Amino acid sequence: MHPNTQFRGNRIPVGLVDLIPTGRYVTTVREKSQPQRPRPGAREKLLEASFVLIREKGYSATSVDELCAEAGVTKGAFFHHFRSKEALAVAAAHRWSEASRALFQRAPYHKHRDPLDRVLGYLDFRKELLKGEVAEFSCLAGTMVQEVYRTHAEIREACDASISGQAATLEADITEAMKLYGVRAKWSAQGLALHTQAVLQGAFILAKAKGGPDVAAASIDHLRRYIELLFKTGEH
């Protein structure tokens, strides 16, 4: 095993991204040199409200009236921006993907030279995000797709794009690590990247069942050890 695979304390620095979808409200953080972000309009408020309520209550149990109340906008404003709750959910999944992509693109684990360190650092970073109530760190896309995969194809596709897109960010590092460590295996970089998301989404479900983040953190630790073993043994 490479000597630099230990956890390096990948905490989120202040000013990392504009929108971090990990708190009850989408947290805004900025560098002092950055200009003040304009106050969000009705559309952005509704998207932020969906991040809150759908993760807390689920898609089906969240009404348009509740979204408007949470956002502080009128029902007329809602239908000005979205033709339906489904349309809002699709837009929310895409917005969630954008915010998550920005967060992970600028995360500190990318600074590691060893690609395996970057993969393991990604998991450490995901563990660091397990803060607050379960709804505060769970995934909007994962929450919605569990409910709507048979009933709302457009939402399912948007959620798939979000989860698969997150997996895709790991593929290049996994591929590079396989070459560096001489791993020739039946499994693929894409398959392992998707497996990380399967474990993470399952960890969120367990956290909901158990009522806290500890079981999710333990699942991430198990996944980390599994990946270390894959590269240590070469899995030929």
Beta strands, then each sheet from edge to edge (+ up, - down):
strand 1: 19-20
strand 2: 27-28
sheet 1: 1+ 2-
end
